Amino acid sequence: MQYKKAYDKWRFIIIEYLSYIVFLILFLEIVVFVYFTYTGIMLSTPQKYFMKYTLFPTAANVSLLAIGNYLLKRDSISEEVKDYIPILCLVGFCLTISLVHNYFLITASIFMVPLMLSSMYGSKKITTRIFIICIAALLFSAVFDGFDSANRDQEMWNINEVIALILLLSSYLLSIVMMNYSKEKEDELRESIIAKYTLEEALKRDPLTGLYNHTEFYRYLETLLDLVGTTVKTVSLVVIDIDNFKNVNDTYGHEKGNIVLVELSKLMTEYCGAKGRVCRYGGEEFVIVFPDLNQDEVWNHIEHIRKLFARRELLPGERVTISSGIAMYEEGITAQKLFEKADTAMYAAKADGRNCSVIFREVTE
């Protein structure tokens, strides 16, 4: 799908501009026809001249455009094949000009145009195939011109055909160099963007748990609160604190303490990550922001996590528990005020004996 979006528009743009070229060529041919007619320098009859230099090439070019436009709209044709269609139409234009106006030696080098245009896809395969087609078209034109060489210096014409081949080969090599250069620059830009994104993401994350940090928590919460009433119906906030975490660090060491923090982070992310955003507020305190969940749904999620965590054997012969405070959105509430309510509810859970969850409204009743 991305491939189609990237090139489909430009295929039709090329066809559109080729149609302008067709009308421009037709206009110039008519101007030249009128000029030759009135000056009397026309070598053949006006009818024959008009047929050969105006009607035939215009009909051929219009037919090529119609066929190209039709093929581009066919869903049965692959996207890769469609990449060739506008370029081949241009090759057809160049072949028509080369065959009709063979008395101009410069027309032998006109096949450089579709070759250079093919480099827009950044594909060596496409450019190489177009190069081969242009070589074949140039050779065909040279053979055809051989039948119309009565008044031409044949030796000089052959030299110009060789020069045209050299120019075509040079264009091909330059196209490859340009594509290699563009690819190298794109790779450098991509690496720069990835590095920038990685750095920005690292600044948003807590290095130990990988959760979003204190700053990102507030940014996200404020964004959600601004969207309430439009794309977001409501917002719930849960503050979670590990019970007696200082004793864990003092008794078992900070390494064990870190294990407890990481395991709790994994558990919260596993059960809430798809419905809310889990963040590490600081130390042993965590927050979870839930958009569009009602109070019962939030309560069930947090109680499920609390019970699962209490059953885990993270320390030898000792269970680690958590206390949670829940606060629901109220009209006009700020991010800081919502956090304070959830934090107050969490301390109420601590006062109730720890290893439990409390909803803020229950504190005020």
Secondary structure, 3 states (H helix, E strand, C coil): CHHHHHHHHHHHHHHHHHHHHHHHHHHHHHHHHHHHHHHCCCCCCHHHHHHHHHHHHHHHHHHHHHHHHHHHCCCCCCHHHHHHHHHHHHHHHHHHHHHHCCCCHHHHHCCHHHHHHHHHHCCHHHHHHHHHHHHHHHHHHHHHHHCCCCCCCHHHHHHHHHHHHHHHHHHHHHHHHHHHHHHHHHHHHHHHHHHHHHHHHHHHECCCCCCECHHHHHHHHHHHHHHECCCECCEEEEEEEECCHHHHHHHHCHHHHHHHHHHHHHHHHHHHCCCCEEEEEECCEEEEEEECCCHHHHHHHHHHHHHHHHHCCCECCECCCEEEEEEECCCCCCHHHHHHHHHHHHHHHHHCCCCCEEEHHHHHC
